[in-house]
Amino acid sequence: MKLLNLDSSKTYSIPDLYLNIGHLLDHFMMLIFAKAAFDAGREFGLSYEEIVIYGTLGVVLFGAAAPLAGWLADKFSRAILITIYPFGLALGAVLTAFSNSVEMLGISLGILGFFAAIYHPVGIAMITKRPGKVGLRLGVNGVWGNMGVALAPIMTGFLIAYADWKLAFIIPGIFCFLFGITQALAFVEEDDLISNIKNNYNSKNVITDGWQTVLICLSIVTLSGGFIFGSMTFLIPRLFELNLTNISTDIAITGVLAGFVYAFASFAQIGTGWLADKIPPKYVLSAMGLGQLIFIYLASLTFDYSLLFIMLMGMLFVFGQVPITDIILVKYVPDSWRARVLSIKFMVNLCAGAAVLPAISILLKNGFDFSNILKSLAFISIAVIISGMFLPNKSSNFIVAKQKSL
């Protein structure tokens, strides 16, 4: 089995399809507990408010363990880390299902979060390693991840309805194990010629001038963009319940409408990724910020069908921004450091997202309504616009190295 034969001194490639499925599984597995928590709590004699705290360790490690995964991948082998990844997900899921105490449940979810942390710094670095159409590949990969977000509550709810919450972890865990075996068998060792071509590409195509400005701008975009993304994905279901009353007052229907907005808007990442391959990414990034400013502000003033349309347009720009920072990192960060930088970026983004709930809670408790919150988010998007314009004006065209396909 190739899992046991991967040599960290050699370079391996894997079809993008496996990396895309891995992204879907990453978000899917991390969101099972969000849907299964209520039923798990009933088994342990706890309310929903009491049981959700035991998912904290997993959420924390999902971000905090990313720098460790990035460092290990750059120091030893991305191939080994990404091969271990699905087996780790399977282990965490099965242990969670067989937990006989809330303490074991929390530790098991922590194990799941620890292994889930591998994907973003390692998988994204593998996606961006190969030259040519990096933006498009990142956009497609992002859509797969978002589909994991959308599928998790649907599949988990189905399994809970026809079985129980434990099966909601066991079946995906078995799938992760089987996927891990097929992925391990799919690795192909790159020959020296192709490795040299890729190394030459990475060394020549990395732009070192202005890296300080890039670092500052991307830090601002990651913080502000992460906060906007987290806020909008959290607020929309409740916002639709309150402001789509002429369409429906049924919670299930407004939930489906929110899911439709997420699913449809996620495909914007393919378009922005493709566009960032054609023109300087700074202009695409600033355009995404401008779209957020306009449509999020308009959403604070509208209701019913107008709100549904405007929110759909706004989320196209919110989701469309996601792959652009990674595309910019590809241009400025050497491949040998990319996993570590991506891991830190992911951790910062998670911290920004984690600030959403307490911030919204404070605003609502102090008399702000949803309209005020949306206007505040629109104002924050100005930081994205300005940061994008301050990025160095470099061409986004990636050098396409001639290499034989594996």
C-alpha positions in Angstrom: 0.0 0.0 0.0 1.5 3.4 -1.0 0.6 4.9 2.4 3.5 2.9 3.8 5.9 3.7 0.9 5.7 7.5 0.7 9.2 8.8 1.0 9.4 12.3 2.4 12.6 13.0 0.4 10.7 12.6 -2.8 8.0 14.7 -4.5 4.5 13.3 -5.1 1.4 14.6 -7.0 -2.2 13.7 -6.7 -5.2 14.5 -9.0 -7.1 17.6 -8.0 -10.3 15.6 -7.7 -8.9 14.0 -4.5 -7.9 17.4 -3.1 -11.4 18.7 -3.9 -13.2 15.8 -2.3 -10.9 16.3 0.7 -12.0 19.9 1.0 -15.7 18.8 1.0 -15.0 16.2 3.7 -13.1 18.8 5.8 -16.1 21.1 6.2 -18.6 18.3 6.2 -17.1 16.5 9.1 -16.6 19.6 11.2 -20.3 20.5 10.9 -21.8 17.1 11.8 -21.9 18.0 15.5 -23.6 21.3 14.9 -26.7 19.3 13.7 -26.3 16.3 15.9 -25.6 18.1 19.1 -29.3 18.3 20.3 -29.8 14.5 19.9 -26.4 13.8 21.5 -27.4 16.0 24.4 -30.6 14.1 25.0 -28.7 10.8 25.3 -26.3 12.3 27.9 -29.2 14.1 29.7 -28.0 17.6 28.7 -29.7 20.5 27.0 -28.5 21.9 23.7 -26.9 24.9 25.5 -25.0 22.5 27.8 -23.8 19.9 25.2 -22.5 22.4 22.6 -19.7 23.4 24.9 -18.1 20.0 24.4 -17.5 20.8 20.7 -15.2 23.7 21.7 -12.0 21.7 21.7 -12.6 20.5 18.1 -13.3 24.0 16.9 -10.3 25.5 18.6 -7.9 22.8 17.3 -9.4 23.2 13.8 -7.6 26.6 13.7 -4.9 26.3 16.3 -3.4 23.1 14.9 -3.2 24.5 11.4 0.3 26.1 11.9 1.6 22.8 13.2 0.3 21.0 10.2 1.8 23.5 7.8 5.2 23.3 9.5 5.2 19.5 9.4 4.2 19.5 5.8 6.9 21.9 4.7 9.6 20.2 6.8 8.7 16.6 5.9 6.1 15.9 3.3 2.7 17.2 2.2 1.9 13.9 0.7 2.3 12.1 4.0 0.2 14.7 5.9 -2.6 14.7 3.3 -2.6 10.8 3.3 -2.9 10.7 7.1 -5.7 13.3 7.0 -8.8 11.2 6.0 -7.8 8.4 8.4 -7.6 10.9 11.2 -11.1 12.2 10.3 -12.4 8.6 10.4 -10.7 8.0 13.8 -12.2 11.1 15.3 -15.7 10.4 13.9 -15.8 6.8 15.1 -14.5 7.7 18.6 -17.2 10.4 18.8 -19.9 7.9 17.9 -18.8 5.5 20.6 -18.3 8.0 23.3 -19.8 6.9 26.6 -19.3 10.1 28.5 -19.4 13.8 27.6 -15.7 14.1 28.5 -14.9 11.4 25.9 -17.2 13.1 23.5 -15.3 16.4 23.9 -11.9 14.7 23.4 -13.1 12.8 20.4 -14.4 15.9 18.7 -11.0 17.5 19.6 -9.3 14.6 17.7 -11.6 15.3 14.7 -10.7 19.0 14.8 -7.0 18.3 15.1 -6.9 16.1 12.0 -9.3 18.4 10.1 -6.8 21.2 10.6 -4.4 19.5 8.2 -6.4 20.2 5.1 -6.3 23.9 4.5 -2.5 24.5 4.9 -1.6 21.3 3.2 -4.3 20.7 0.6 -4.4 24.3 -0.6 -0.6 24.4 -0.9 -0.8 21.3 -3.1 -3.5 22.8 -5.2 -1.4 25.9 -5.8 1.9 24.2 -6.4 1.3 23.4 -10.0 1.6 26.4 -12.4 -1.1 27.6 -14.7 -4.7 28.5 -13.9 -4.1 28.6 -10.2 -7.0 30.9 -9.6 -9.5 28.7 -11.5 -8.3 25.6 -9.6 -8.7 27.5 -6.2 -12.2 28.6 -7.2 -13.3 25.1 -8.1 -11.7 23.8 -4.9 -13.6 26.5 -2.9 -16.9 25.4 -4.3 -16.3 21.8 -3.2 -15.6 23.1 0.3 -18.8 25.1 0.3 -20.8 22.0 -0.9 -19.5 20.3 2.3 -21.0 23.1 4.3 -24.3 22.7 2.6 -24.4 18.9 2.7 -23.6 18.5 6.3 -26.9 19.5 7.9 -28.9 17.8 5.1 -27.1 14.4 5.4 -26.8 14.5 9.2 -30.5 15.4 9.5 -31.4 12.5 7.3 -29.3 10.0 9.2 -30.6 11.2 12.6 -34.2 11.0 11.3 -33.9 7.4 10.2 -31.4 6.2 12.7 -29.6 8.1 15.4 -26.8 10.7 16.0 -24.1 8.1 16.3 -24.7 6.7 12.8 -24.4 10.3 11.6 -20.7 10.0 12.6 -20.1 6.4 11.8 -21.1 6.4 8.1 -19.1 9.5 7.2 -16.2 8.0 9.2 -16.3 4.8 7.2 -16.5 6.9 4.0 -13.4 8.9 5.1 -11.5 5.6 5.7 -12.4 4.2 2.3 -11.5 7.6 0.7 -8.2 7.6 2.4 -7.3 4.2 1.0 -8.2 5.2 -2.6 -6.3 8.5 -2.2 -3.2 6.7 -0.9 -3.2 4.6 -4.0 -3.7 7.6 -6.3 -0.3 9.3 -5.5 2.2 9.5 -8.3 5.9 10.1 -7.7 7.2 13.0 -9.8 10.3 12.4 -11.7 13.3 14.7 -11.4 12.6 16.6 -14.6 9.1 17.7 -13.5 10.3 18.5 -10.0 13.0 20.7 -11.3 10.5 22.5 -13.7 8.2 23.2 -10.7 11.1 24.3 -8.5 12.3 26.7 -11.2 8.8 28.0 -11.7 8.3 28.7 -8.0 11.7 30.4 -7.6 11.4 32.6 -10.7 7.7 33.5 -10.4 7.8 34.6 -6.7 7.7 38.4 -6.4 9.8 39.7 -3.5 9.4 43.5 -4.0 6.7 45.0 -1.9 6.1 41.9 0.2 5.7 44.1 3.4 2.8 45.9 1.8 1.3 42.6 0.6 1.6 41.2 4.1 -0.2 44.2 5.7 -2.9 44.4 3.1 -3.6 40.7 3.2 -3.8 40.7 7.0 -6.4 43.5 6.8 -8.4 41.6 4.1 -8.2 38.4 6.1 -9.5 40.0 9.3 -12.2 42.2 7.7 -13.2 39.6 5.0 -13.3 36.8 7.5 -15.6 38.8 9.8 -17.9 39.8 7.0 -18.1 36.2 5.7 -18.8 34.8 9.2 -21.4 37.5 10.0 -23.3 37.1 6.8 -23.5 33.3 6.8 -24.7 33.5 10.5 -27.2 36.3 10.0 -28.9 35.5 6.8 -31.2 32.7 8.1 -32.5 34.9 10.9 -32.7 37.9 8.7 -34.8 36.0 6.2 -37.2 34.9 9.0 -37.7 38.6 10.0 -37.7 40.3 6.6 -39.2 37.9 4.2 -42.7 37.7 5.8 -44.5 38.4 2.5 -42.7 35.4 1.0 -43.1 33.0 3.9 -43.2 32.8 7.6 -42.3 29.1 7.6 -38.8 28.7 9.2 -38.1 25.7 7.0 -38.8 27.6 3.8 -36.7 30.6 4.9 -34.0 28.1 5.8 -34.1 26.6 2.3 -34.0 30.1 0.8 -30.9 30.8 2.9 -29.3 27.5 1.7 -30.1 28.4 -1.9 -28.3 31.7 -1.5 -25.2 30.0 0.0 -25.1 27.3 -2.7 -25.6 29.6 -5.6 -23.2 32.3 -4.4 -20.4 29.8 -3.8 -20.0 29.3 -7.6 -18.8 32.9 -7.7 -15.4 31.6 -6.6 -14.9 29.9 -10.0 -15.5 33.1 -11.8 -13.3 35.2 -9.6 -10.6 32.6 -9.7 -10.7 32.5 -13.4 -10.7 36.3 -13.6 -7.7 36.7 -11.2 -5.8 34.5 -13.7 -6.4 37.0 -16.4 -6.0 40.4 -14.7 -4.1 41.7 -11.6 -5.8 40.1 -8.5 -5.8 43.5 -6.7 -8.5 44.8 -9.0 -10.6 41.7 -8.6 -10.2 42.0 -4.8 -11.2 45.6 -4.7 -14.2 44.9 -7.0 -15.4 42.2 -4.5 -15.1 44.7 -1.7 -17.1 47.4 -3.7 -19.8 44.8 -4.4 -20.1 44.0 -0.7 -20.3 47.7 0.2 -23.1 48.3 -2.2 -25.3 45.2 -1.8 -24.9 44.7 1.9 -25.8 48.3 2.5 -28.9 48.0 0.2 -29.9 44.8 2.0 -30.2 46.8 5.2 -33.0 48.9 3.5 -35.0 46.2 1.7 -37.5 43.5 2.4 -39.1 40.4 0.8 -38.3 39.7 -2.8 -36.0 42.8 -3.1 -34.0 41.6 -0.1 -33.8 38.0 -1.5 -32.3 39.3 -4.8 -30.0 41.9 -3.2 -28.7 39.4 -0.7 -28.0 36.9 -3.4 -26.0 39.5 -5.3 -24.2 40.5 -2.1 -23.2 37.0 -1.2 -21.8 36.5 -4.7 -19.2 39.2 -3.8 -18.7 37.8 -0.3 -18.1 34.3 -1.5 -16.2 35.5 -4.6 -13.5 37.1 -2.4 -12.5 33.8 -0.7 -10.0 32.4 -3.3 -8.3 35.8 -4.1 -6.1 36.1 -1.1 -4.7 32.6 -1.7 -4.0 33.5 -5.4 -2.1 36.6 -4.2 -0.1 34.5 -1.7 0.9 32.1 -4.5 2.5 35.1 -6.3 4.5 36.4 -3.2 5.2 33.3 -1.1 7.7 30.6 -2.1 6.3 27.1 -2.4 8.6 25.9 0.4 6.9 28.4 2.8 3.4 28.3 1.5 1.9 25.7 3.8 3.1 27.6 6.9 1.8 31.0 5.6 -1.6 29.5 4.6 -1.9 27.9 8.0 -1.4 31.3 9.8 -3.8 32.9 7.4 -6.4 30.3 8.1 -5.9 30.7 11.9 -6.3 34.5 11.6 -9.5 34.0 9.5 -10.9 31.6 12.0 -10.2 34.1 14.8 -12.1 36.8 12.9 -15.0 34.4 12.4 -15.0 33.4 16.1 -15.5 37.1 17.0 -18.8 37.2 15.1 -21.1 35.7 17.7 -20.0 37.9 20.7 -19.9 41.0 18.5 -23.4 40.5 17.2 -24.6 39.6 20.7 -23.2 42.9 22.1 -24.7 45.0 19.3 -28.2 43.4 19.7 -28.1 43.8 23.4 -27.2 47.5 23.0 -30.2 48.4 20.8 -28.8 47.8 17.4 -31.1 46.0 15.0 -30.2 43.9 11.9 -30.3 46.9 9.7 -27.7 48.7 11.8 -25.5 45.5 11.8 -25.7 45.2 8.0 -24.7 48.9 7.6 -21.7 48.3 9.9 -20.6 45.3 7.8 -20.9 47.4 4.6 -18.6 49.9 6.3 -16.1 47.2 7.2 -15.9 46.2 3.5 -14.3 49.6 2.7 -11.1 48.1 4.3 -11.2 45.3 1.6 -11.4 47.9 -1.2 -8.6 50.1 0.1 -6.3 47.1 0.9 -6.9 45.8 -2.6 -5.9 49.1 -4.2 -2.7 49.3 -2.1 -1.5 46.0 -3.3 1.4 46.2 -5.9 0.2 46.4 -9.4 1.7 43.2 -10.8 0.3 41.1 -13.6 -1.6 38.1 -12.5 -0.6 35.9 -15.4 1.1 32.8 -14.1 3.9 31.2 -16.1 2.8 27.9 -17.5 5.7 25.5 -17.4 5.8 22.9 -20.0 5.7 19.5 -18.4 4.4 16.1 -19.3 1.2 15.2 -17.5 1.3 12.6 -14.7 
